[in-house]
Amino acid sequence: MDFKILDLRIGRTNRGQFILSFVIIPVLAIPLIVLPEASTIKEIGNIVYLSCYLYITSLLVVRRLRDIGLNDKIAALWFITFIAASYNFAFAIINLLFLLPLIFWPGENKRNKYGEQPVGFDPFKVYGGK
């Protein structure tokens, strides 16, 4: 089995993959909703889900920044606002404002220092975008 997809050091993600991932990831939490409120299994499930969510989301943000051609160190700003958003609603808005350009900004149409152009569904190309 090839685990390169989970490696933060390589790869790029296009807009379609980025958007689709943010639709699919919350759906994975549905089984946690149906568990009884005060169960140990639910608490463990929440910890595992949130850990996986944070890792996968970080992976997607880093790869999307690379697709655009920006330095992936900028993801540290997103990570700070992501953590701060759990304490203050204003940071949740800042976090959302950080993610919006990643959704709408087209990636580089050629190979860059992070790898080949990602292949896959890009909704903005289908519906008349660049």
C-alpha positions in Angstrom: 0.0 0.0 0.0 1.3 3.5 -1.0 1.0 6.1 1.8 2.5 9.0 -0.2 -1.0 10.6 -0.2 -0.6 11.2 3.5 2.9 12.8 3.2 2.9 16.5 3.9 6.2 16.9 2.1 5.0 16.2 -1.4 2.2 17.0 -3.8 -0.3 19.5 -4.9 -4.2 19.6 -4.7 -6.4 21.4 -7.2 -9.5 23.4 -6.3 -12.0 20.6 -7.0 -10.1 18.1 -4.8 -9.9 20.8 -2.1 -13.6 21.6 -2.1 -14.7 18.0 -2.4 -12.6 17.1 0.6 -14.2 19.8 2.8 -17.6 18.3 1.8 -16.6 14.7 2.5 -14.7 15.2 5.8 -17.6 16.4 7.9 -19.8 13.6 6.6 -17.4 11.2 8.3 -18.5 12.6 11.7 -22.1 11.4 11.2 -21.5 8.1 13.1 -20.4 10.2 16.1 -23.7 12.1 16.1 -25.8 9.0 16.7 -23.8 7.7 19.7 -25.1 8.4 23.2 -24.0 11.8 24.6 -21.9 10.6 27.6 -20.3 7.5 26.2 -16.6 6.8 26.4 -16.7 5.6 22.8 -18.0 8.9 21.6 -15.3 10.9 23.5 -12.6 8.7 22.1 -14.2 9.0 18.6 -14.3 12.7 18.9 -10.6 12.9 19.8 -9.7 10.5 16.9 -11.9 12.4 14.4 -10.6 15.8 15.4 -7.0 14.6 15.2 -7.6 13.2 11.8 -9.5 16.2 10.7 -6.7 18.6 11.8 -4.1 16.5 10.0 -6.0 16.0 6.8 -7.1 19.7 6.6 -3.5 20.8 7.2 -2.4 18.5 4.4 -5.0 19.9 2.1 -4.1 23.6 2.9 -0.4 22.9 2.4 -1.0 21.1 -0.9 -3.4 23.8 -2.1 -0.8 26.5 -1.3 1.7 24.6 -3.3 -0.6 24.2 -6.3 -1.0 28.0 -6.3 2.8 28.4 -6.2 2.9 30.0 -2.7 5.2 29.0 0.1 3.6 26.3 2.2 4.9 28.0 5.4 1.9 30.3 5.0 -0.1 27.3 6.3 1.2 28.2 9.8 -1.1 31.3 9.7 -4.1 29.1 8.8 -3.2 26.7 11.6 -3.0 29.5 14.2 -6.4 30.9 13.2 -7.8 27.3 13.2 -6.8 26.7 16.8 -7.8 30.2 17.9 -11.2 29.8 16.2 -12.2 27.4 19.0 -11.7 30.2 21.5 -13.0 33.2 19.6 -15.6 33.6 16.8 -13.6 36.4 15.2 -10.8 33.9 14.4 -13.3 31.6 12.8 -14.2 34.4 10.3 -10.5 35.0 9.7 -10.0 31.3 9.1 -12.8 31.3 6.6 -11.3 34.4 4.9 -8.0 32.5 4.6 -9.7 29.5 3.0 -11.7 31.5 0.4 -8.7 32.4 -1.8 -7.6 28.8 -1.8 -11.0 27.8 -3.2 -11.1 30.5 -6.0 -7.4 31.1 -6.9 -6.4 28.9 -9.8 -3.4 26.7 -9.5 -0.3 27.0 -11.8 -1.0 25.3 -15.1 2.5 23.8 -15.3 4.9 21.8 -13.2 6.2 23.8 -10.3 8.8 23.1 -7.6 6.2 21.0 -5.7 5.4 18.6 -8.5 3.2 18.1 -11.6 -0.1 19.8 -12.1 -2.8 17.8 -10.2 -5.2 16.0 -12.4 -8.8 15.8 -11.4 -12.2 17.6 -11.2 -12.0 21.4 -11.1 -15.5 22.9 -10.9 -14.3 26.3 -12.0 -12.9 24.9 -15.3 -16.1 23.1 -16.0 -18.3 26.1 -15.4 -16.3 28.7 -17.4 -13.5 29.7 -15.0 -9.8 29.9 -15.8 
